[in-house]
């Protein structure tokens, strides 16, 4: 289904939607598109928009406001990078779903593709906004595609994948869905699910996506999570923790983006900063050191660089000569030790305070990272004997011409 058609339904909505109007438009969109699909899936990340979507749909089904599909599968995207209060709330909600007999699948990337293992074991630099945003596809989209493919093999008929993409009234005004998740308040990955999944190999033609909260204003999301969904009449969901994790009553003003702890792409750690203001979570303070660590690992002193002209398999010259590449083995070990220290500091405090512990790098992941480092594993196209990126080199241009090094610092003798 195109975003435009969904937008057409919402175009009927008033400019300043009231909560009940917002819910009514959600019902209309689910009635209009849900009936064509015998099977529904919900792409849920534990963030505010997808949690509001999930709990609202469950309530609408339970109360007969929308007809139940033949099957409903909730896909929880567990990146292993979630903020601890959100991960805990997600677990509670999963328990509540399972108590009702709802099928929940936890979707996690394979061990070698997980964020920590890929960076520290394989040496791929942390993502950034400019050149390398491998993370969303690898830890969210690809595992979700694989889980859906598997589910589709078990089902006859098409699947409607419901996402938590939300844009407020601009969705009605602009009649198109903006997929960016870099903006404040957005939930990383939801826009990608909306856009990429229907085109994914193995899903094409059998899967459509719908964003039934597209038109919701952020204040309605908070209102739902904090004051409606926790009430017995709306399903008794454990969503207060999610609203509180984002700043409780001030959550709307803070409007933090949902994503990984220490996301290198976000300009600030807004959600973590907000959580740390709450005395019950302040023992997570060492997590503030994660984001600077990712930034540090992108520095030339921790990385290799291609020295000269790089020939591709077809003989052509690679663009971007002398590009910086993977992280040095010793830098990966340094970062691993720092992350394990952060984890140990938090967990020691948690034990002392009787609070939940964190699971940033588990023993399986640590062992795999150490194994990959010991085996001197490098990303494709690198073998580890390239120079460190701080080494002065002759300049190589994109056409392959070389300008010799003009000035070389001679060490004092
Ligand atoms: S939250 Fe940040 S690190 Fe996590 S997948 Fe999204 S962009 Fe990547």
Boltz pocket constraint, residues with backbone or C-beta under 6 A from the ligand:
constraints:
  - pocket:
      binder: B
      contacts: [[A, 81], [A, 127], [A, 135], [A, 136], [A, 139], [A, 140], [A, 188], [A, 189], [A, 258], [A, 259], [A, 260], [A, 263], [A, 264], [A, 265], [A, 266]]
      max_distance: 6.0
